[in-house]
Amino acid sequence: MAEPGRLGAAYGALKIDLASGMEGRRLEGLSLPDCLPLAELEERERLRRRLDRAFASPDRSGLPARLDRFEQEAFEVLRSNKVRQALDVEAEPSSVRKAYGLLDTHLFFGDSPALARGLLAARRLIEAGARFVTVGTRYDWDTHSNLFSKLRNDLLPTLDRALPALIADLDQRGLLAETVVYCVGEFGRTPRVNSQGGRDHWPQAMAALLAGGGFRRGHVHGATDRHGAAPASDPCTPEDIAATIFDRLGFPPSHRLTTLRDTSIFPTGRVLRQLVGA
């Protein structure tokens, strides 16, 4: 998962592992151990604040304040039950869990249950008020060998089932218009299959999927040459796509970011107006 980068420590992500589900309704980092009641945690928090004030750091970078904000948000997660409830995908009706493929265990291979569970949890988190949710998978999409078997049997069945279910679910609940769904990998793959029956890294061309948030439905932007090796029309960069997403969120590329240094959020990214519309 990406770090907050130029946003600073206050905007670090709360990382949650859903691979093992919600058995026992306890997830590491979201629940207190039995030996630590909430009253004692709050007492420890008050003590920490007193020590922070007594031994105030001479650091003028602003890092202590940003870390304090991050710690306070983490403390509120422990104090509240809202996040834990949102992550409890087993509370969903069986019809919804079936739509995401969670009742069809034959789809699952390796880490794939966590991907389907994570996408359903993402919808529940958005419904509960989360502003930014990232879902990843630890299973190996870096298919340098045995590509076709891995895609057909292991990688694609869960993604093909759960990602459309997420988009339809958000749409049915009236959330898709105000939610951007962005599905992408790190880079493209070589046009030619290698000697191990796989494809290697290829940054010259790749694909991305966007849905919701006012983006055009059914629109295909750009094309590669007949080998899939390089853009043939309407070329754009990952920074262009990121700039377009942030523009939909109300932050144009020229928006100034001043948390760590004064700079525009996308110095070279341009908004792809062709992606927005009916």
Phi, psi and omega in degrees: 000138182294146176275168185290345176057232184290349177288332179097169188297332182297340183253020176295153184277149169274111186266128185231134178258112181259011187301325184263007179075200185246030180303129182078359178056037178225128175237139181301131179090350181242349182230146177279144174293158183300332183279358182233094178290159183301321181299321179290322177299316180295325177294319177297322179295318178297320178297317179300319180294321178296319178294322178298318180291323182288328182240053182303132182286141175284359180299121182259010183284343184090355181299315179303320180293321180292320177295323179297321178296317180297317180296323180293321177295320178296322179296320180295327176297318179293326183284328185261156177261001188296316182292316179300320178295319180296327182278353182277079184292341178293346177284348179287150174302152182300330180296323179288314180298325177294322180300324179278353180090008185287345178262356181254082187294343179292344177285339193274139174215133177059243186267000190300330176302326180294327178294311179297316179296322180294323179291321176292320177297325178299315178298320180293323178294318178298318178298328181276356176114002177296141183264336184211121181229130175245132177241125178234174176227140179275350182288151194279104172269002181277076195272075178281347179214156175051041187302308191292321178293318180297317181293312185292319188262332191244310193270315189281326185305315181290316180298316181296332179275313191278325182292312174300326179296320177299312182297315179294321180298312178299320181295314181296332181266005179074021183256346187292323183298333181250013180233129175266124174256124185230116180242120185202156172256193183277328184193175177277183179238152183302141179298328182263143175281135182278182184291344177266010180074029179227185177234145183260185183289142184210096183280351185289335181205142178202173181240153176216151178243133176234139177214157178072190174058022181088003177285150183295138179274138176071014183269136174248121182255124176078170179203156175260173173291176187293346177267354185068027187262329186205155178299138177251337178208150178047055180293147176210167183246163173304326178292327175297316180295315179299319178298323179293317178298312181295328176296322176295333179275359177099012180238098178293161182304333181279355181303134184273135177250122187238014183293314179248322173206156184279110180204157174285151187290329178224087184301328182242353181287142178239149180280129179269090184296338181294341182277349187253137177150193182290000000 
